[in-house]
Amino acid sequence: RISPVLNPHPPTLVFPIMILALWGVLMTSSICLRQTDLKALIAYSSVSHMGLVTAAIILQTPWALTGAVTLMVAHGLTSSALFTLANTNYERTHTRTLLLVRGLQLALPLMSTWWLLINLTNMAMPPSINLVGELLIIAALFNWSSPTIIITGVGTLITATYSLFMYLTTQRGALSTQYHLLPPSHTREHLTLILHLLPLGLLMLKPTLVSGLFAYKYSLSKTLDCDS
């Protein structure tokens, strides 16, 4: 909201922040690969995605700003759903350590389906709205400076790696012997997850609900500025 008012940005101020945002994407993604706490992994994942959003907002092009808004909406739903799943695990196992919550597919098979779907959206698998946002940002950054494709490409690769790592660690393998009785999943938990994934699914069918309106407002504001 504030960034268009500060246009044009002074380059001496913009470049260091842009470099920090892109470098932050790599650093926080790398931290996720070595994370042992499930909730900390999801939190660092959000920081990584917001690094892309920060870089896009500073860039101040229609594609970048549209991608930033799209990714914020998409990741807001995805990250919230991941935290919900982490909480359902914590209520049953009373631990967030990844090594201790393994093999839950055997005890909670339907929850494993939710884990798979939400991890796929987190790694921006097509045709998810996350992919639309990331592609718009990556294309805008590439148009600004072509070497940024290396950083964004590596960041995307690491994101897919830690998303698969999180899914395989929590769902596959042998169930820990310290859990003798795990209560089944509740309807309220499935309803909460449906209310996260349903908007994501609907936005896949019509992404312009998020991106088109903002692009129109941005172009209109630029037109009014030129006229004035």
GUDOBA-501666 format. One record per residue (C-alpha): residue number from 1; residue in one letter; x, y, z. Coordinates in steps of 0.1 Angstrom, whole numbers, plus 5000, padded with zeros to 4 digits. Layout:
// GUDOBA-501666
<node num="NUM" residuo="A" x="X" y="Y" z="Z"/>
...
END
This chain:
// GUDOBA-501666
<node num="1" residuo="R" x="5000" y="5000" z="5000"/>
<node num="2" residuo="I" x="5028" y="5024" z="5009"/>
<node num="3" residuo="S" x="5053" y="5014" z="4982"/>
<node num="4" residuo="P" x="5036" y="5030" z="4952"/>
<node num="5" residuo="V" x="5036" y="5063" z="4971"/>
<node num="6" residuo="L" x="5074" y="5062" z="4974"/>
<node num="7" residuo="N" x="5078" y="5060" z="4936"/>
<node num="8" residuo="P" x="5105" y="5063" z="4921"/>
<node num="9" residuo="H" x="5127" y="5044" z="4946"/>
<node num="10" residuo="P" x="5162" y="5057" z="4951"/>
<node num="11" residuo="P" x="5185" y="5030" z="4937"/>
<node num="12" residuo="T" x="5210" y="5034" z="4965"/>
<node num="13" residuo="L" x="5183" y="5024" z="4990"/>
<node num="14" residuo="V" x="5166" y="4997" z="4968"/>
<node num="15" residuo="F" x="5196" y="4976" z="4958"/>
<node num="16" residuo="P" x="5208" y="4965" z="4993"/>
<node num="17" residuo="I" x="5172" y="4956" z="5003"/>
<node num="18" residuo="M" x="5167" y="4937" z="4971"/>
<node num="19" residuo="I" x="5199" y="4917" z="4976"/>
<node num="20" residuo="L" x="5190" y="4910" z="5013"/>
<node num="21" residuo="A" x="5155" y="4898" z="5002"/>
<node num="22" residuo="L" x="5169" y="4874" z="4976"/>
<node num="23" residuo="W" x="5197" y="4862" z="4998"/>
<node num="24" residuo="G" x="5172" y="4857" z="5026"/>
<node num="25" residuo="V" x="5152" y="4833" z="5003"/>
<node num="26" residuo="L" x="5183" y="4811" z="5000"/>
<node num="27" residuo="M" x="5193" y="4813" z="5036"/>
<node num="28" residuo="T" x="5159" y="4806" z="5052"/>
<node num="29" residuo="S" x="5152" y="4778" z="5027"/>
<node num="30" residuo="S" x="5186" y="4762" z="5036"/>
<node num="31" residuo="I" x="5177" y="4765" z="5073"/>
<node num="32" residuo="C" x="5145" y="4745" z="5066"/>
<node num="33" residuo="L" x="5166" y="4716" z="5053"/>
<node num="34" residuo="R" x="5183" y="4711" z="5087"/>
<node num="35" residuo="Q" x="5153" y="4719" z="5109"/>
<node num="36" residuo="T" x="5143" y="4694" z="5135"/>
<node num="37" residuo="D" x="5112" y="4713" z="5148"/>
<node num="38" residuo="L" x="5081" y="4710" z="5127"/>
<node num="39" residuo="K" x="5066" y="4743" z="5135"/>
<node num="40" residuo="A" x="5099" y="4761" z="5131"/>
<node num="41" residuo="L" x="5103" y="4745" z="5096"/>
<node num="42" residuo="I" x="5069" y="4759" z="5086"/>
<node num="43" residuo="A" x="5077" y="4793" z="5100"/>
<node num="44" residuo="Y" x="5110" y="4795" z="5081"/>
<node num="45" residuo="S" x="5092" y="4784" z="5050"/>
<node num="46" residuo="S" x="5069" y="4815" z="5053"/>
<node num="47" residuo="V" x="5099" y="4838" z="5057"/>
<node num="48" residuo="S" x="5115" y="4823" z="5026"/>
<node num="49" residuo="H" x="5083" y="4830" z="5005"/>
<node num="50" residuo="M" x="5080" y="4865" z="5019"/>
<node num="51" residuo="G" x="5115" y="4872" z="5007"/>
<node num="52" residuo="L" x="5102" y="4868" z="4972"/>
<node num="53" residuo="V" x="5072" y="4891" z="4980"/>
<node num="54" residuo="T" x="5096" y="4918" z="4994"/>
<node num="55" residuo="A" x="5117" y="4917" z="4963"/>
<node num="56" residuo="A" x="5087" y="4919" z="4941"/>
<node num="57" residuo="I" x="5071" y="4949" z="4959"/>
<node num="58" residuo="I" x="5104" y="4968" z="4957"/>
<node num="59" residuo="L" x="5106" y="4961" z="4920"/>
<node num="60" residuo="Q" x="5074" y="4981" z="4914"/>
<node num="61" residuo="T" x="5063" y="4966" z="4881"/>
<node num="62" residuo="P" x="5027" y="4955" z="4874"/>
<node num="63" residuo="W" x="5038" y="4918" z="4870"/>
<node num="64" residuo="A" x="5058" y="4919" z="4902"/>
<node num="65" residuo="L" x="5031" y="4936" z="4923"/>
<node num="66" residuo="T" x="5004" y="4912" z="4909"/>
<node num="67" residuo="G" x="5027" y="4882" z="4917"/>
<node num="68" residuo="A" x="5033" y="4896" z="4952"/>
<node num="69" residuo="V" x="4996" y="4899" z="4960"/>
<node num="70" residuo="T" x="4989" y="4865" z="4945"/>
<node num="71" residuo="L" x="5017" y="4848" z="4965"/>
<node num="72" residuo="M" x="5007" y="4865" z="4997"/>
<node num="73" residuo="V" x="4971" y="4852" z="4994"/>
<node num="74" residuo="A" x="4982" y="4817" z="4983"/>
<node num="75" residuo="H" x="5009" y="4813" z="5009"/>
<node num="76" residuo="G" x="4986" y="4827" z="5036"/>
<node num="77" residuo="L" x="4962" y="4799" z="5031"/>
<node num="78" residuo="T" x="4989" y="4773" z="5026"/>
<node num="79" residuo="S" x="5010" y="4782" z="5056"/>
<node num="80" residuo="S" x="4979" y="4784" z="5078"/>
<node num="81" residuo="A" x="4969" y="4749" z="5067"/>
<node num="82" residuo="L" x="5004" y="4736" z="5075"/>
<node num="83" residuo="F" x="5003" y="4750" z="5110"/>
<node num="84" residuo="T" x="4968" y="4734" z="5114"/>
<node num="85" residuo="L" x="4983" y="4700" z="5104"/>
<node num="86" residuo="A" x="5012" y="4705" z="5127"/>
<node num="87" residuo="N" x="4988" y="4713" z="5156"/>
<node num="88" residuo="T" x="4968" y="4681" z="5149"/>
<node num="89" residuo="N" x="5001" y="4661" z="5152"/>
<node num="90" residuo="Y" x="5010" y="4680" z="5184"/>
<node num="91" residuo="E" x="4977" y="4673" z="5201"/>
<node num="92" residuo="R" x="4983" y="4636" z="5197"/>
<node num="93" residuo="T" x="5020" y="4632" z="5201"/>
<node num="94" residuo="H" x="5028" y="4662" z="5224"/>
<node num="95" residuo="T" x="5061" y="4668" z="5205"/>
<node num="96" residuo="R" x="5071" y="4688" z="5175"/>
<node num="97" residuo="T" x="5104" y="4669" z="5169"/>
<node num="98" residuo="L" x="5104" y="4655" z="5134"/>
<node num="99" residuo="L" x="5122" y="4623" z="5144"/>
<node num="100" residuo="L" x="5094" y="4615" z="5169"/>
<node num="101" residuo="V" x="5064" y="4622" z="5147"/>
<node num="102" residuo="R" x="5073" y="4598" z="5119"/>
<node num="103" residuo="G" x="5051" y="4572" z="5103"/>
<node num="104" residuo="L" x="5018" y="4589" z="5110"/>
<node num="105" residuo="Q" x="5003" y="4577" z="5077"/>
<node num="106" residuo="L" x="4997" y="4543" z="5094"/>
<node num="107" residuo="A" x="4977" y="4559" z="5123"/>
<node num="108" residuo="L" x="4960" y="4588" z="5105"/>
<node num="109" residuo="P" x="4957" y="4579" z="5068"/>
<node num="110" residuo="L" x="4932" y="4606" z="5058"/>
<node num="111" residuo="M" x="4955" y="4633" z="5075"/>
<node num="112" residuo="S" x="4983" y="4620" z="5053"/>
<node num="113" residuo="T" x="4962" y="4630" z="5022"/>
<node num="114" residuo="W" x="4959" y="4665" z="5036"/>
<node num="115" residuo="W" x="4996" y="4666" z="5042"/>
<node num="116" residuo="L" x="5003" y="4656" z="5006"/>
<node num="117" residuo="L" x="4980" y="4681" z="4990"/>
<node num="118" residuo="I" x="4991" y="4710" z="5011"/>
<node num="119" residuo="N" x="5028" y="4702" z="5007"/>
<node num="120" residuo="L" x="5022" y="4701" z="4969"/>
<node num="121" residuo="T" x="5007" y="4736" z="4970"/>
<node num="122" residuo="N" x="5036" y="4748" z="4993"/>
<node num="123" residuo="M" x="5061" y="4737" z="4967"/>
<node num="124" residuo="A" x="5041" y="4755" z="4940"/>
<node num="125" residuo="M" x="5030" y="4725" z="4920"/>
<node num="126" residuo="P" x="5009" y="4733" z="4889"/>
<node num="127" residuo="P" x="4981" y="4743" z="4886"/>
<node num="128" residuo="S" x="4982" y="4758" z="4921"/>
<node num="129" residuo="I" x="4978" y="4796" z="4926"/>
<node num="130" residuo="N" x="5012" y="4795" z="4944"/>
<node num="131" residuo="L" x="5028" y="4787" z="4910"/>
<node num="132" residuo="V" x="5011" y="4817" z="4894"/>
<node num="133" residuo="G" x="5024" y="4841" z="4920"/>
<node num="134" residuo="E" x="5060" y="4826" z="4919"/>
<node num="135" residuo="L" x="5062" y="4826" z="4881"/>
<node num="136" residuo="L" x="5050" y="4862" z="4879"/>
<node num="137" residuo="I" x="5077" y="4873" z="4905"/>
<node num="138" residuo="I" x="5104" y="4852" z="4889"/>
<node num="139" residuo="A" x="5097" y="4866" z="4854"/>
<node num="140" residuo="A" x="5096" y="4902" z="4868"/>
<node num="141" residuo="L" x="5129" y="4897" z="4886"/>
<node num="142" residuo="F" x="5145" y="4881" z="4855"/>
<node num="143" residuo="N" x="5133" y="4911" z="4834"/>
<node num="144" residuo="W" x="5150" y="4934" z="4860"/>
<node num="145" residuo="S" x="5182" y="4914" z="4862"/>
<node num="146" residuo="S" x="5189" y="4881" z="4844"/>
<node num="147" residuo="P" x="5213" y="4866" z="4871"/>
<node num="148" residuo="T" x="5184" y="4866" z="4896"/>
<node num="149" residuo="I" x="5171" y="4835" z="4879"/>
<node num="150" residuo="I" x="5199" y="4816" z="4895"/>
<node num="151" residuo="I" x="5189" y="4826" z="4930"/>
<node num="152" residuo="T" x="5151" y="4822" z="4924"/>
<node num="153" residuo="G" x="5158" y="4788" z="4907"/>
<node num="154" residuo="V" x="5179" y="4775" z="4935"/>
<node num="155" residuo="G" x="5153" y="4788" z="4960"/>
<node num="156" residuo="T" x="5125" y="4770" z="4942"/>
<node num="157" residuo="L" x="5145" y="4738" z="4942"/>
<node num="158" residuo="I" x="5153" y="4740" z="4979"/>
<node num="159" residuo="T" x="5116" y="4747" z="4986"/>
<node num="160" residuo="A" x="5105" y="4715" z="4968"/>
<node num="161" residuo="T" x="5132" y="4696" z="4987"/>
<node num="162" residuo="Y" x="5122" y="4706" z="5022"/>
<node num="163" residuo="S" x="5085" y="4702" z="5014"/>
<node num="164" residuo="L" x="5091" y="4666" z="5004"/>
<node num="165" residuo="F" x="5114" y="4662" z="5034"/>
<node num="166" residuo="M" x="5087" y="4674" z="5057"/>
<node num="167" residuo="Y" x="5061" y="4651" z="5042"/>
<node num="168" residuo="L" x="5083" y="4620" z="5041"/>
<node num="169" residuo="T" x="5096" y="4625" z="5076"/>
<node num="170" residuo="T" x="5062" y="4629" z="5092"/>
<node num="171" residuo="Q" x="5042" y="4604" z="5072"/>
<node num="172" residuo="R" x="5065" y="4576" z="5060"/>
<node num="173" residuo="G" x="5086" y="4551" z="5080"/>
<node num="174" residuo="A" x="5078" y="4531" z="5111"/>
<node num="175" residuo="L" x="5055" y="4546" z="5138"/>
<node num="176" residuo="S" x="5074" y="4555" z="5170"/>
<node num="177" residuo="T" x="5071" y="4529" z="5197"/>
<node num="178" residuo="Q" x="5063" y="4554" z="5224"/>
<node num="179" residuo="Y" x="5028" y="4560" z="5210"/>
<node num="180" residuo="H" x="5005" y="4532" z="5221"/>
<node num="181" residuo="L" x="4971" y="4548" z="5213"/>
<node num="182" residuo="L" x="4966" y="4577" z="5189"/>
<node num="183" residuo="P" x="4931" y="4592" z="5188"/>
<node num="184" residuo="P" x="4915" y="4594" z="5153"/>
<node num="185" residuo="S" x="4911" y="4627" z="5134"/>
<node num="186" residuo="H" x="4880" y="4648" z="5141"/>
<node num="187" residuo="T" x="4855" y="4663" z="5117"/>
<node num="188" residuo="R" x="4863" y="4698" z="5129"/>
<node num="189" residuo="E" x="4899" y="4693" z="5118"/>
<node num="190" residuo="H" x="4889" y="4681" z="5083"/>
<node num="191" residuo="L" x="4865" y="4710" z="5080"/>
<node num="192" residuo="T" x="4892" y="4735" z="5089"/>
<node num="193" residuo="L" x="4915" y="4720" z="5063"/>
<node num="194" residuo="I" x="4887" y="4720" z="5037"/>
<node num="195" residuo="L" x="4882" y="4757" z="5044"/>
<node num="196" residuo="H" x="4919" y="4763" z="5036"/>
<node num="197" residuo="L" x="4921" y="4742" z="5004"/>
<node num="198" residuo="L" x="4887" y="4752" z="4990"/>
<node num="199" residuo="P" x="4897" y="4788" z="4984"/>
<node num="200" residuo="L" x="4930" y="4776" z="4969"/>
<node num="201" residuo="G" x="4911" y="4753" z="4945"/>
<node num="202" residuo="L" x="4886" y="4780" z="4935"/>
<node num="203" residuo="L" x="4914" y="4805" z="4929"/>
<node num="204" residuo="M" x="4931" y="4779" z="4906"/>
<node num="205" residuo="L" x="4899" y="4780" z="4884"/>
<node num="206" residuo="K" x="4899" y="4819" z="4884"/>
<node num="207" residuo="P" x="4932" y="4834" z="4895"/>
<node num="208" residuo="T" x="4921" y="4869" z="4882"/>
<node num="209" residuo="L" x="4900" y="4872" z="4914"/>
<node num="210" residuo="V" x="4933" y="4880" z="4931"/>
<node num="211" residuo="S" x="4956" y="4891" z="4903"/>
<node num="212" residuo="G" x="4934" y="4909" z="4878"/>
<node num="213" residuo="L" x="4918" y="4934" z="4901"/>
<node num="214" residuo="F" x="4951" y="4945" z="4915"/>
<node num="215" residuo="A" x="4967" y="4948" z="4881"/>
<node num="216" residuo="Y" x="4937" y="4969" z="4870"/>
<node num="217" residuo="K" x="4940" y="4992" z="4901"/>
<node num="218" residuo="Y" x="4977" y="4996" z="4895"/>
<node num="219" residuo="S" x="4974" y="5005" z="4859"/>
<node num="220" residuo="L" x="4945" y="5029" z="4867"/>
<node num="221" residuo="S" x="4966" y="5047" z="4894"/>
<node num="222" residuo="K" x="4995" y="5051" z="4870"/>
<node num="223" residuo="T" x="4972" y="5065" z="4844"/>
<node num="224" residuo="L" x="4958" y="5090" z="4868"/>
<node num="225" residuo="D" x="4993" y="5100" z="4879"/>
<node num="226" residuo="C" x="5003" y="5106" z="4843"/>
<node num="227" residuo="D" x="4971" y="5127" z="4836"/>
<node num="228" residuo="S" x="4977" y="5148" z="4867"/>
END
